[in-house]
């Protein structure tokens, strides 16, 4: 196949293949980001129950359970975004800024003040996830036009 393409044909073939790999990596990252957003949203809900309805041990357990799962899915999202960025590096003039995304701290305390702080961190993480999702969708849209 390559012998019939010629120099320019091979170049465009490789760009098309790199583009396709980047799209696949980007779609995988988008799935991970959306999953992380869903899990972190669950932690937010349980945190609100814990704060305002005196949910006690069960709601605290559910919040922390969601936060722990959130850490795992955030790590997957970080990895998938890193792979997406790596695939984009093979393409000319395409970039995604993910360096500031997805930082998340550990909180294992209880009490209203700490719950408010945790809710603030959860909201911050949700905003970062939404930004990462928008950025990934934007880059995927550009890649699909190539």
N, C-alpha and C positions, 0 to 999 in steps of 0.2 A: 504494500500500500504506500509506504513512504517513498519508494522509488518513483512512483508516478506523480507524486505531489510537487516535487521540485522544492527549491529552497524556501520560497515565500509560502508555499502551501504547507510545508512542515511547520513553519513558524506559526501560522494561523491555527493549524491543528493543535499544536502544543498550548497555545493561548486558550483555545476552546476547551481543551481538556482541563487546564488549570482553572478556568472559569467554572466548569462543571463541578470540580472538586471543591472549590470555594463555596459554591451554592449549597452543596450537600453539607459541608461543615457549618455554614451559616444557619441552615434549617435545623440542624442538630442543636446548635447553640440556642436558637430561638425556642425550641421545645424545652430545653433545660431551664432557660430564663423564665418561661411561663410556668413551669412546674414549681420553680422556686418562689415565684410570686404567689401562687396558690397556697403553698405550704405556709409561707410567712403571713399571708392574710389570715389563715386559720389561727396562727399564734396571736395575731392582733385581736381577733374575735374573743378568744379565750382570755386574753389579757384584760379586755374590757369587762368581761363577765367577772373575772377575779377582782377587779378594782371596784366596780360599781354595784355588784350584786352580792358581794361577800361570798363568792363561790367556794371559798375554803380550799381544802386540799385537792379536791378533784379538778377544779378549774385551773389551779396552779400546776397540777400534774399535766393536764392537757396542754397548757400553754408551753411548759418546758419541753414536753414531748414534741410539740410542733416546732419549737425552736431548735431542738436537737436534730430533727429531721431536716429542718431548714438549713442547718449548717452543712449537712451532707449534700443536699441538692444545690446549695450555693457553691460548694466545692466542685460539683459536677459542672455547673454553669461556668465557673471560672476556667476549668479545664477545656470545656467546649469552646468558649470564647478565645482562649489561647490558640487552640487548633484552627479556629476560623481566621484569626489574625495571621497565623503561619501560612495558611493557604492563600490569603490575600497578598502576602509578601511576594508571591510568584507572579502577580499580575501588575502591570504598569498602571500607575495613577489611581490606585484604589487603596483606601486606608480606613480603619475603624479605630476610634479612640476608646479603649476599654480600660486604660490604666487606672483611672480613678474609680471604677465601678466595683461594687460588690465587696466592700469592707464591712465586716460584721463582728461585733464584740460579743464576749461571753458574759452572761448574767445569770446567776443562780441564787439570788437573794429574794426575799419576800418582804412585803410591806408596801403601803400605799405610795410613798415617795419613790421607792425603787421601782414599783410597778409603772409609775408615770415616766420614769427615765427609760425603762424597757420599752414602753409604748412609743416613746419618742424615737428610740433607736430602730424599732420595727418600722415606724413610718418613714424614717430616713432610708432604710434599706429598701422599702417598697418603692420609694421615689427613684432610687438608684436602679432598681430592677426595671421600672418603667422606662427610664432613660436608656438603659442598655437595650431593651426590647425595641424602642423606637429607632435607635441607631442601627441595630442589626437589621431591622425591616428596611430601613433606608438603603443600606449598603446592598442587601439582597435585591431590592428593586432595581438598583443600578446595574448589578451583575446580570440580572435577567434580560436587560435591554441590550447587552452585548451580543 
